[in-house]
Each structure stands twice: as structure tokens, then as C-alpha cells.
Amino acid sequence: MGLQEPPPLGAQALPAGCFDGETVIVTGGGTGLGRAIALEFGRLGAGLAILSRSEAHRQQGVAALAEIGARAIEVGCDVREPEQIAHAFDVVTRELGAPRHLINNAAGNFPTPAEDLSPGGWRAVVDIVLNGAFFCSRELARRCMAAGAPASIVNIGASYAWTGGPGFAHSAAAKAGVKNLTETLAVEWAPSGIRVNGLVPGLFPHEDESADIRAVPGRGDRRAEEASCPAGRSGRPRELGWAATFLCSPYAAYISGHTLVVDGVNWQRRTLRQPEFVPIREQLGRGAFDPSTEHAPPKRRSR
């Protein structure tokens, strides 16, 4: 039977107007799970700022928010660059009001054996995932501290921050840093009224998955993927949005430094007997290691 389906799209997990008059920044919020999160804030009355390098992605996010009647703007920003972040926050403050909630969702990722990973590829993922989360969080915190205003931050993580992620050494290491950053900043900033939490999605299929991720052998076989999850189904993007809005809401006022996993208990599953081990090169269909080749850095993507 598995876990039951959630309420329908458009249902609200929090009281209507819970975020009326408040401004929320979602990095990488124009597509995929970032957009799903932004939509749930929009349904609860928040003004949304979609930050991304991609104009097309930003416009997609704003259009989706306009369809539900939410206020939204888009601002070009590379989260690896603190000066661009400061400028983006200035634009958001001028057009929507001072931001009090931040969803660090921007990410970069691609599967590769570690020995094939180029220095540029490593730096690109770590810069976006870990450095970007810190730079954006620091910008929000400094502004809220100066104003004496409370705030909340949600960092989007990954379960391989705990377990390691063969084929994703760059992303797994960066996400482990994000988990530690979440816990560290939560303690440091609690006296200033700033809460910092993490949110880890499990299997949430969506149309904006990158070509690199879709190319992983077996990816896209939804029946097989869902059969591998104890819940018996994949997640619905709105479920992640509901979790994010809760963590930023007054109903989670005493929750900080916590990482909430929304994955149908998939990452904790165990078997009595481990399946046959398959090296990552074989899983990805790679031949023998060739020292003359390296995987190129990825393009920036949003979930």
C-alpha cells in the first residue's frame, strides 16, 4: 500500500495569509523544486524574489507565480559573487521590501567518478552549493541584525551529506558542508532572532532535471524508482514546498539547527543482505580510466 498521497495541489498546510507582507528570496527558484517552494510561499501571501543567473529560468518562475496571483520579481544573480548578492538584495528591498526569509536552493551537480572530475568542475559545484549558501545567508543575517529584525533561512541539502555519494564527490562534500554550516549558523545567530534549518528532498521527479542527471542509467524509470522507496511512491513537489513554508513560519519558531528529510524514509532503508557491489564507473557506463580526460565543469542549474 505504501504511504498515502498528499492533499491536492493548491491545498495549504498553514493558515491563509501566513506570510502576508513578507518577502522571501529563493535562489534558483525559477525551475524545478525551487519553483515548487516559491509557489507555496506565494499561496500564503509572500512576495517572492527569484534569483538566478538564467533569465529564462527567472521568467519561468515569475510567470508561474503570476498565475496564482502572487507578487514576484526576478533578479539576475550569481550566488558565487558576494557583490552580486548584495546588489540583488538591494533590488529586492527596493521593489518588494526587506527580505526576512531565504531559501538557499541554487545548486550545480553532475555524475562523474572522482578520478575524472576536473578542478574546474569541483570548484564550480562547491562554489555554488556551499559558498553560495554562506554568502547569501551572511548577506541576509547582516541586514536583519542591523535592522533588529528576525529572519529564517532554509538550506536545501542532500542525504548523501551523511552517507557519502559515489559518483557525486563534489556535491556530497559541498552538501556535508551545508549541513554543518546550517548547525553552526543556527547557534551563532539564534541570539539575533535568526533561525537556520536544512531541508533534504528525496526522490522528487520534475520536468526541469538536468540532462546530466537524466542521463544516469536507469533514471526516468519511475516504476523502478518508486519501487525502490519504502513509501512506494516518489515525492510530490508541493510536499517539499509545504515543508519549507513550515520551517520559515511562526509555527516553527523554536526549531533551528535542524535538517528535515522529506524522502519517504528512503535514505534510511536497509536490507538483510546487500546487493552485489557495482563500481561507479560501471554504473555510469564509463570505460577504463583515461588520465587524458576530465569531466568539464557543469552549467549552473536549478532544481
ABEGO torsion letter per residue (X at the ends): XEBBBBBBBGBBABBBGAABGBBBBBBGAABEAAAAAAAAAAAAGBBBBBBBABAAAAAAAAAAAAAAGBBBBBBBBBAABAAAAAAAAAAAAAAAEBBABBBBABBBBBBBBAAABBAAAAAAAAAAAAAAAAAAAAAAAAAAAAAGBBBBBBBBBBAAAAAEBBGAAAAAAAAAAAAAAAAAAAAAAAAAGBBBBBBBBBBBBBAABBAAAAABBGBGBAAAAAAABAAGBBBBAAAAAAAAAAAABAAAAABBGBBBBBAGGAAABBBABBBBBBBAAAAAGBBBBBAABBBBBBBBBBX
